[in-house]
Amino acid sequence: MATLLFDEVPYEVVREGLHRKIIHTDNLMVVLIDFTDGPWDQPEPFHSHPHEQISYVARGEILFICEGEEEQHLKEGDMFAVKSGLKHTVKLLTKEVRLVDSFNPIREEFL
């Protein structure tokens, strides 16, 4: 298939309160993540990956935490970038949060 419309991509239930949609080419992946189980008392555990990441906060508010940096309170319309290999995480500050994550290269483990 040469093209794929995002509306044609089904949601995947990752866990209760976390759904995602994924679209990708050979070298770029975009993941729509919908959280519905906030706000959280604690952030998710830190994680890292070899992929570069840019994320857009499309709905809600989060606390973005990245090793070696101050915590950032981000709201709808804000963006953050994560270099390859840096440990990072988020904490939901509102009931619902939508993130649009872009990765290069694609995250094979998500497929």
C-alpha positions in Angstrom: 0.0 0.0 0.0 1.5 3.4 -1.0 -0.5 5.4 1.5 -2.4 4.9 4.7 -4.9 7.2 6.2 -4.6 7.7 9.9 -8.4 7.3 10.3 -8.0 3.8 8.9 -5.6 2.8 11.7 -7.3 1.0 14.6 -6.6 1.9 18.2 -4.5 -0.5 20.2 -5.3 -1.0 23.9 -1.8 -1.0 25.6 -3.4 -1.2 29.1 -6.4 0.1 30.9 -6.4 3.9 30.4 -3.8 3.9 27.6 -4.7 3.5 23.9 -2.5 4.3 20.9 -2.5 4.5 17.1 0.6 4.0 15.0 1.4 5.1 11.5 4.9 4.8 9.9 7.1 4.8 6.9 10.4 3.0 6.6 12.2 5.7 8.7 9.6 7.7 10.6 6.9 6.7 13.1 4.1 8.8 14.6 2.2 7.5 17.6 -1.0 9.0 18.9 -1.3 8.2 22.6 -4.5 8.7 24.6 -4.3 8.5 28.4 -7.6 8.5 30.3 -6.4 7.5 33.8 -4.9 10.6 35.2 -4.0 12.5 37.2 -1.2 10.3 38.6 0.4 10.5 42.0 3.7 9.4 40.6 5.3 9.5 37.2 5.7 6.4 35.0 9.1 4.6 35.5 12.0 6.2 33.6 12.8 4.6 30.2 15.2 5.2 27.3 15.5 4.1 23.8 17.9 4.6 20.9 15.3 6.5 18.9 15.1 10.3 18.6 11.7 11.5 19.8 9.7 14.7 19.5 6.3 14.9 21.3 3.4 17.3 21.0 0.9 17.7 23.8 -2.4 17.8 22.0 -4.6 17.6 25.1 -4.2 17.9 28.9 -1.1 18.7 31.0 1.9 16.6 32.0 5.1 16.9 33.9 7.9 16.0 31.6 11.0 14.7 33.4 14.3 14.0 31.6 17.7 13.1 33.2 20.0 16.0 33.7 17.2 18.6 33.2 14.6 20.4 35.4 11.1 19.0 35.3 8.9 20.8 32.8 5.1 21.5 33.3 3.7 21.2 29.8 0.2 21.9 28.5 -1.8 21.6 25.3 0.2 23.1 22.4 3.7 22.5 24.0 6.3 20.2 22.5 9.4 18.4 23.9 12.3 16.6 22.2 14.4 13.7 23.6 17.8 12.8 22.3 18.7 9.1 21.7 19.5 7.3 24.9 18.3 9.8 27.5 16.2 8.5 30.4 12.8 10.3 30.5 9.2 9.9 31.7 6.0 11.8 32.2 3.5 12.3 35.0 -0.1 13.1 34.0 -1.5 16.2 35.7 -5.0 16.0 34.2 -7.5 13.1 33.7 -7.0 13.0 30.0 -3.8 13.5 28.0 -3.2 13.1 24.3 0.4 13.0 23.1 1.6 12.8 19.5 5.0 11.2 19.5 7.4 11.1 16.5 10.3 8.6 16.4 13.3 8.1 14.1 14.1 5.4 13.3 10.8 3.6 13.8 10.2 1.6 17.0 10.1 -2.0 15.8 8.9 -3.2 19.2 5.7 -1.2 18.8 4.8 -3.1 15.6 
